[in-house]
Amino acid sequence: MKIRFLKPAQAEVDDAVLWYDSQSFGLGTQFLDDLDRAVRRIVSYPLSCPAIEPNLRRCLLSRFPYGLIYGVGADTIIVVAVSHLHREPRYWINRILNEGK
């Protein structure tokens, strides 16, 4: 199964890595490792994470306060957001509506 990050979701990853690296050397890499484990979990078991909206699920990172918001297609998993869990909820909802345009 393929995995695709929407551009805003990839930007969120990049921003988080930069921020964590600014806090402590190597912390951004640790964030990416945690993210990679979550992505592998999603690819292996795409329906195992709880549904949070119709056709959307959230996979929590184990160490960092982030969740991957994703949808499952026939052969592709689309990551809509890499959402910080202590910030505005559902800010990413318009990304789904805009994706089809």
C-alpha positions as a Markdown table, in Angstrom:
| # | Residue | x | y | z |
|---|---|---|---|---|
| 1 | Met | 0.0 | 0.0 | 0.0 |
| 2 | Lys | 1.3 | 3.5 | -0.9 |
| 3 | Ile | 1.3 | 6.4 | 1.5 |
| 4 | Arg | 0.9 | 10.0 | 0.4 |
| 5 | Phe | 1.1 | 13.2 | 2.5 |
| 6 | Leu | -0.9 | 16.2 | 1.5 |
| 7 | Lys | 1.4 | 19.2 | 1.1 |
| 8 | Pro | 0.2 | 20.9 | 4.3 |
| 9 | Ala | 0.8 | 17.7 | 6.2 |
| 10 | Gln | 4.3 | 17.5 | 4.9 |
| 11 | Ala | 4.9 | 21.1 | 5.9 |
| 12 | Glu | 3.7 | 20.2 | 9.4 |
| 13 | Val | 6.3 | 17.5 | 9.6 |
| 14 | Asp | 9.0 | 19.8 | 8.4 |
| 15 | Asp | 8.0 | 22.5 | 10.9 |
| 16 | Ala | 7.9 | 20.0 | 13.8 |
| 17 | Val | 11.4 | 18.7 | 12.9 |
| 18 | Leu | 12.8 | 22.2 | 12.7 |
| 19 | Trp | 11.2 | 23.1 | 16.0 |
| 20 | Tyr | 12.4 | 20.0 | 17.9 |
| 21 | Asp | 15.9 | 20.4 | 16.5 |
| 22 | Ser | 15.9 | 23.9 | 17.8 |
| 23 | Gln | 15.1 | 22.6 | 21.3 |
| 24 | Ser | 17.7 | 19.9 | 21.4 |
| 25 | Phe | 20.2 | 18.4 | 19.0 |
| 26 | Gly | 18.8 | 15.2 | 17.5 |
| 27 | Leu | 15.3 | 15.6 | 18.8 |
| 28 | Gly | 14.0 | 16.3 | 15.3 |
| 29 | Thr | 15.4 | 13.0 | 14.2 |
| 30 | Gln | 13.8 | 11.3 | 17.1 |
| 31 | Phe | 10.5 | 12.8 | 16.0 |
| 32 | Leu | 11.0 | 11.5 | 12.5 |
| 33 | Asp | 11.7 | 8.0 | 13.9 |
| 34 | Asp | 8.5 | 8.1 | 15.9 |
| 35 | Leu | 6.6 | 9.3 | 12.8 |
| 36 | Asp | 8.1 | 6.5 | 10.8 |
| 37 | Arg | 7.0 | 3.9 | 13.3 |
| 38 | Ala | 3.4 | 5.3 | 13.1 |
| 39 | Val | 3.5 | 5.3 | 9.3 |
| 40 | Arg | 4.6 | 1.7 | 9.3 |
| 41 | Arg | 1.9 | 0.8 | 11.8 |
| 42 | Ile | -0.7 | 2.4 | 9.5 |
| 43 | Val | 0.6 | 0.7 | 6.4 |
| 44 | Ser | 0.5 | -2.7 | 8.1 |
| 45 | Tyr | -2.8 | -2.2 | 9.9 |
| 46 | Pro | -4.7 | 0.7 | 8.2 |
| 47 | Leu | -8.0 | 0.1 | 10.0 |
| 48 | Ser | -6.6 | -0.5 | 13.5 |
| 49 | Cys | -6.6 | 3.2 | 14.5 |
| 50 | Pro | -9.9 | 4.8 | 15.7 |
| 51 | Ala | -12.1 | 6.6 | 13.3 |
| 52 | Ile | -12.5 | 10.3 | 14.2 |
| 53 | Glu | -14.6 | 11.4 | 11.2 |
| 54 | Pro | -16.3 | 9.5 | 8.4 |
| 55 | Asn | -13.5 | 7.9 | 6.4 |
| 56 | Leu | -10.8 | 9.4 | 8.6 |
| 57 | Arg | -8.7 | 7.8 | 11.3 |
| 58 | Arg | -6.0 | 9.1 | 13.8 |
| 59 | Cys | -2.8 | 7.3 | 14.7 |
| 60 | Leu | -1.0 | 8.7 | 17.7 |
| 61 | Leu | 2.7 | 8.9 | 17.9 |
| 62 | Ser | 4.1 | 7.1 | 20.9 |
| 63 | Arg | 6.5 | 9.7 | 22.2 |
| 64 | Phe | 5.5 | 13.1 | 20.8 |
| 65 | Pro | 2.1 | 14.8 | 21.1 |
| 66 | Tyr | 1.1 | 14.3 | 17.5 |
| 67 | Gly | -1.5 | 12.3 | 15.6 |
| 68 | Leu | -1.5 | 11.4 | 12.0 |
| 69 | Ile | -4.9 | 12.1 | 10.5 |
| 70 | Tyr | -5.4 | 9.8 | 7.5 |
| 71 | Gly | -7.9 | 8.2 | 5.1 |
| 72 | Val | -7.6 | 4.8 | 3.5 |
| 73 | Gly | -8.2 | 4.3 | -0.2 |
| 74 | Ala | -8.1 | 1.2 | -2.3 |
| 75 | Asp | -4.4 | 1.2 | -2.7 |
| 76 | Thr | -3.3 | 4.5 | -1.0 |
| 77 | Ile | -3.2 | 5.9 | 2.5 |
| 78 | Ile | -3.5 | 9.7 | 2.4 |
| 79 | Val | -2.2 | 11.6 | 5.4 |
| 80 | Val | -4.3 | 14.8 | 5.7 |
| 81 | Ala | -2.5 | 16.2 | 8.8 |
| 82 | Val | 0.3 | 15.7 | 11.2 |
| 83 | Ser | -1.6 | 17.3 | 14.0 |
| 84 | His | -0.3 | 18.6 | 17.4 |
| 85 | Leu | -2.7 | 17.2 | 19.9 |
| 86 | His | -2.6 | 20.3 | 22.2 |
| 87 | Arg | -3.6 | 22.8 | 19.5 |
| 88 | Glu | -6.8 | 23.7 | 17.7 |
| 89 | Pro | -8.8 | 20.6 | 17.0 |
| 90 | Arg | -10.1 | 19.9 | 13.5 |
| 91 | Tyr | -8.2 | 22.8 | 11.9 |
| 92 | Trp | -7.4 | 20.4 | 9.0 |
| 93 | Ile | -11.0 | 19.6 | 8.1 |
| 94 | Asn | -11.0 | 21.9 | 5.1 |
| 95 | Arg | -8.1 | 20.1 | 3.6 |
| 96 | Ile | -10.4 | 17.2 | 2.8 |
| 97 | Leu | -12.9 | 19.4 | 1.0 |
| 98 | Asn | -10.1 | 21.1 | -1.0 |
| 99 | Glu | -8.4 | 17.9 | -1.9 |
| 100 | Gly | -11.0 | 17.0 | -4.5 |
| 101 | Lys | -10.7 | 20.3 | -6.3 |
